[in-house]
Amino acid sequence: MPKTGNDLIVNGELILSGDVLVDDWVGWMWEEDTFFAPSMVRQALATLGEGRVTVRLNSPGGHVNAGEQIRTMLAGHPGGSRIIVEGQACSAASLIFMAGAERLMSAGSHLMIHDPSGAIWGNPAEGQAAVNALDLAANTYAAVYAAASGRSAEECRAIMKAETWYGPEAAIEAGFADGLAPEGEPLPGSPVVPMPAAATLVAAQAAYMSARDHLRGRIEAAKPDERAARPNRNPAAVSGENPKGNDMSKDTTTAAPPVTTPAPTPAPEEMKAGPAEAVAQERTRMKAIREMAAPHVAAGRIMQADVDALIDDGVSFADAGSKILAKMAANEPPGRTSSPHATITRDEVDTRMQGMIGALMGDTDGPAAQFRGMRVRHLAMELAGQSRGFNDAESIRRGMAATTMTGGAYGVSDFAYITTEVMNRRLQAAYERRAATWQLVTGDALTATDFRELNSVRFGGDFSLKKVRENGEYQEAVLSDEAEGLKIERRGRTIRLTFEAVINDDMGAFNRIPGEFAIAARQMENSMVWALFRDNAKLKSDNKALFHADHKNLAAAGAAITVASVGAGRKAMWEQRAFGTTDKDDFMMVEPDRLIVPPALEVPALQFATATTPNQDGAVNPFKSTLTPGVVPNLGTAAGGSDTAWYLVSSALPPIAHAYLDGYAAPTVQTIEGMNPDAVVMNARHIFGAAANEYRGAYKNAGA
């Protein structure tokens, strides 16, 4: 399954880890590769919504243009961003770091700033043009560093040319960081260890990267090579083209390197170093081992005490990997392989997962057949696998934390992924079943790409055909436009599926909770749309109320629903003109087809619109077949409105515009805490907005 922006969100934070790629390269990356790209960040920010977002950054850099695009997104995010460097922010990633309204560094992290670089191919003129382009880019980025640090652009340019590395204290002193990320108070009397020199940091990082690659090679050698059976998805690796492009890193190779197992190299702690360097290397070793073991600890395949023992024993990072693998293999019960992916294909995993989802939704056919009758308690025990044992409570807890199928790729357990998907499908089905009365006054939905204000634009002008002049010249029509502002907003509540609810086998949660949220979503929409209509909202374009005498859509005196009063309203709508017109005959000829009333006027409205046979010609109601009544409780006195006011509306020119966030045209459920064996925590949310935008499509009479 391709990576998306939601894969960058963990516990409500944006995790930017790995290489910085342009969007065009994402399709050629392996799913397990570590990377992020502008489109993924944009999607993640839209999901997180407005307000301060916390970004955790650990990247060696990558494509300079992608880095600048992501920096711009974070800098312009409503509420700003709090960026924490965890590990390194080098090259293009250092540019991203400059976007933070608050820029923090962890105690063992590094920042590296240097000139952009890229491969050059061509004649001397083309080479010089490329050099000029790189110089321009370097000067542009120097201005970004200068604005963030308070230094001059010339100073920052010199820093870039020297390829400068900073530890946390040095970065803070230079103005590139604001402070240290909080991680607990030091013990009283602890010595303050100075940061090592830049050259030593480079050497330590190189040794760490080499040790990491060595470990990866050993792990790959211990399991079947799954990539060998896959088609090559990176054409650049075949043709010899350099996929790095204009890259801020110093990698200027022109072909993809072969996949080989690197020769063993000393881990950082084995290098000759002074006291300061030794402390930095020890921090790197401890952090690397903890990060490597974290997903396996969360999945229950190894204990945190085992990890702490490896750290306390001074085991190197490279050796820790093999010891962790051995420990996990020893913890596996008889009959279960320590590498599920070696015997279960991805298609089988997807089929099994879809079968469980379908069974919980009541399906009995297809993949769901083998799980027919499954309940939430059975799901947890099934996910526990052969390790479930005879203690049901412990099996359920294990099942709620298992990641055998997803591999923890989504930051959630299998149980959280499946239950969230069931909630999502039931919620959207319940939402679609409930009618939306507000559609009586709206048209097609607009699509918002973010939470900024949309402009719902109306065009008009003098389009009447004019006499062609004697010289054959046509008179030009001048186009006018007006724009109304519309902002979407996010609303929601938190759902908690607890360990106790699973033990009690509360299947009602899967039916009751989505149904209640579907009702709430429709009520939210009704409230937003009808409040605009009922309260006579102001238009942004002219700062006048939707129903206003100047708009010629408000009856001068209130009257009951009669042929005469409805006829007066129809006349006013027929005579509406396009704005910007200068022709006295340029009528829009808007014809109403809906009669909208509060519940108190339901009977008069139905009587007026229901076909009857008159006793005499003078009693004929000519509008009976032209108007469809709509009864809306949000317009009555019970909602703060009027029990006498009634409205005419044209479906061809609806008075209210509405919008959804792109990709969220219905309420959704998202897991925010999915690795906790005691509960699955989800957010049910709906992203919707509305605004009054077209006065010529509606008419109001205050009634009598």
ZIVEN-V126435 format. One line per field, one symbol per residue. ss: DSSP state (h for helix, s for strand, l for the rest). psi: psi as a letter, one per 40 degrees, with the letter a starting at -180 (. if undefined). burial: + if it has 24 or more other ideal C-beta (glycine too) atoms within 12 Angstrom, else -. A space follows every 10 residues. Layout:
ss->???
psi->???
burial->???
This chain:
ss->llllhhhhss llssssssss slhhhhllll llllssshhh hhhhhhhhll llssssssss ssshhhhhhh hhhhhlllll ssssssssss lhhhhhhlll lsssslllls ssslllslll lllhhhhhhh hhhhhhhhhh hhhhhhhhhl llhhhhhhhh hllssslhhh hhhhllllss llllllllll lllllllhhh hhhhhhhhhh hhhhhhhhhh hlllllhhhl llllhhhhhl llllllslll llllllllll lllllllhhh llllhhhhhh hhhhhhhhhh hhhhhhhhll lllhhhhhhh hhllllhhhh hhhhhhhhhh hllllllllh hhlllhhhhh hhhhhhhhhh lllllhhhhh hllllhhhhh hhhhhhhlll lhhhhhhhhh hlllllllll lllhhhhhhh hhhhhhhhhh hhhlllhhhh lslllsssll lllsssssss slllllllll llllllllss ssssssllss sssssssshh hhhllllhhh hhhhhhhhhh hhhhhhhhhh hhhhlllsll llllslllhh hllsllllll llhhhhhhhh hhhhllslll llllllslll lllsssslhh hhhhhhhhhl llllllhhhl lllllllsss slhhhlhhhl lllllssssl hhhllsssss sllslllsss ssslllllss ssssssssss ssllhhhsss slll
psi->hiiiddeehh feihhghaih iiddedeeii deihiiiddd ddddddddai ihhhhhhghe abhddddddd dddddehhea ihhhhgcigi bddddddeeh dhhihideii hhhiiiiiih haiddddddd dddddddddd ddddddddee iidddddddd deghihiddd dddeeeidai hhfiiiiheh ihhiiiiddd dddddddddd dddddddddd deiigdddei ihegddddee ihedagieie hfieihiihi hiihihidee ihiadddddd dddddddddd ddedddddee eiiddddddd ddefhidddd dddddddddd ehiiehiegd edehiddddd dddddddddd eeieiadede fhehiddddd ddddaeedae hdddddddde eifddeeede eiiddddddd dddddddddd dddhihdeed eiaiiihhea eihihhhhia ageihihhid eehihhhhhi iihhihhiih iiihhhhidd dddefgddde dddddddddd dddddddddd ddddegiiid defiidhidd effhhdiiii hidddddddd ddddeiihie ieheegidfh hiehhhiidd edddddddeh hihidideeh heedeehhih hhdeeiddee biediiihih eegiehiiii ihefeiiihh hegeeheeih hihhihhiii ihegdeeihh hei.
burial->--+-++++++ -+++++++++ +++-++-++- --++++++++ ++++++++++ --++++++++ ++++++++++ +-+++-++-- ++++++++++ ++++++++++ ++++++++++ ++++++++-- ---------- ---+--++-+ ++++++-++- +----++-++ --++++++++ ++-+++++++ +--------- ----++-+-+ ++++++++++ +++++++++- ---------- ---+--+--- -++++++++- +--------- -----+++++ +-+---+-++ ++++++++++ +++-++++++ ++---++--+ +---++++++ +++++-++-- -+-----+-+ --------+- -+++++++++ +-----++-- +--+++++++ +++++-++-- ----++++++ ++++++++++ ++++++++++ ++++++++-+ +--+-+++++ +++-++-+-+ +--+-+-+-+ ---------- ---------- -+-+++++++ ++--+++++- +++---+-++ --++++++++ ++++++++++ ++++-++-++ +---+++--- +++++----+ +---++++++ -++--++++- -------+-+ ++++++++++ ++-++--++- ---------- +-+--+++++ ++++++---- ++++++++++ +-++++++++ +--+++++++ ++++++++++ ++++++++++ ++++++++++ +-+-
